[in-house]
């Protein structure tokens, strides 16, 4: 602004002659700086009421910018640029401003919606990879024929194959539904109301090994994320999920929650392929609800063992291996335990953690410890029993 221009600060505002001179057009602006006007200190409302803002922004009415100071021009350009600034969504692929999430920004997705998505998309390329059942030969085949478990009813094969096909799918950052599922899991576990970046250290807080959840889905595929979604979006299992999540952050018994869940999904897949769940599926005439309940029941069993037997991250591989043996041998027993727990939850009586304080900060060494999953154990470890 021209520092030599006289001020218009006055107790009664601008004089009528000054307003007329401004609104009539500065195209006839006198080069004599004594005729310039200093607008600093005048409220915006006062400028608007007297028509000065209109005069400053309406070049079509004859105002020539050459007669205005550099400061006013720069301010006007900055104001006009506000409308053209676009948010940077590079770090937030599924933020509301992102085209990938323009349909329903920030909304939670239910398990039913997610399942319907996979029922409608083309999964033929993944379906070719599945092996619905374990091939048995020799005595193993004879024993299975004589003592079971029974084969799955043919009418349920399509539903079983869908489950196994989803387990072959990976996380696709270009699929909006995949992003919504991740966001839903994050929000339900953390209580956050805001979307988060697809990559970042915040996923380690949920129990993934790194900043990219996709790298931890090997062996379970997207089914691992669907199981987590089921756990946090079903009102009957949400409390259980939150309690296990708190246990995973215990100051001495901490473990990677999501990575542990992926291993539970691996056990579930194997139990389905080995027909350990066929009897219950045939009884209910459903596959997906049985698979979901079996996953939740197995996770509940793991949390109980981890809590009561004071397990730590160093025990993870052996606990999971023993859990796999028990789950395949006694699936009905696990499902009954889950039913009893959920019945107590509905009455406000059940708690995995009891009075033990499990919300303390993670030990400083927790990220340095190595998590051992089911697939990481050596064959000779199968005989080790902790349950």
Secondary structure, 3 states (H helix, E strand, C coil): CCCCCCECCCCCCCCHHHHHHHHHCHHHCCCCHHHCCECCCCCHHHHHHCCHHHHHHCHHHCCCHHHCCHHHHHHHHHHHHHHHCCCCCCCCCCCCCCHHHCCCCCCCCCHHHHHHHHHHCCCHHHHCCCCCCCCCCHHHHHHHHHHCCCCCCHHHHHHHHHHHHHCCCCCCCCCHHHHHHHHHHHHHHHCCCCCCCCECCHHHHCCCCCCEHHHHCCCCCCHHHHHHHHHHHCCCCHHHHHHHHHHCCCCCCCCCHHHHHHHHHHHHHHHHHCCCCHHHHHHHCCCHHHHHHHHHHHHHHHHHHHHHCCCCHHHHHHHHHHHHHHHHHCHHHHHHHHHHHHHHHHCCCCCCCCCCCCCCCCCCCHHHCCCCCHHHCCHHHHHCCCC
